[in-house]
């Protein structure tokens, strides 16, 4: 029974890919960002591989929330830096770009609320 439960959990995780994309769109819309393709293009133009865009966008949601909460003392959490560098595979320049882009988005959407 335990093996079936584990298999069921794995199956749910693999089926959830399209759900993750929907959640990504929903989260950005809640932030007031309606044009996700523009952000993706900007990330691609800065050397971030297409197959890593969703992972970067998920991390950026957290950065945007942090930057909105405290825009004067916005600093990337070391765990987020590790996520972008080790898990996603970004170089320091790309991590800095993601951080700067997140801060700009946060500033823009903060004005809308």
Helices and strands as residue ranges (DSSP letters): H 2-15, H 17-31, H 36-45, G 50-52, H 53-69, G 71-73, H 78-82, I 83-88, H 92-112
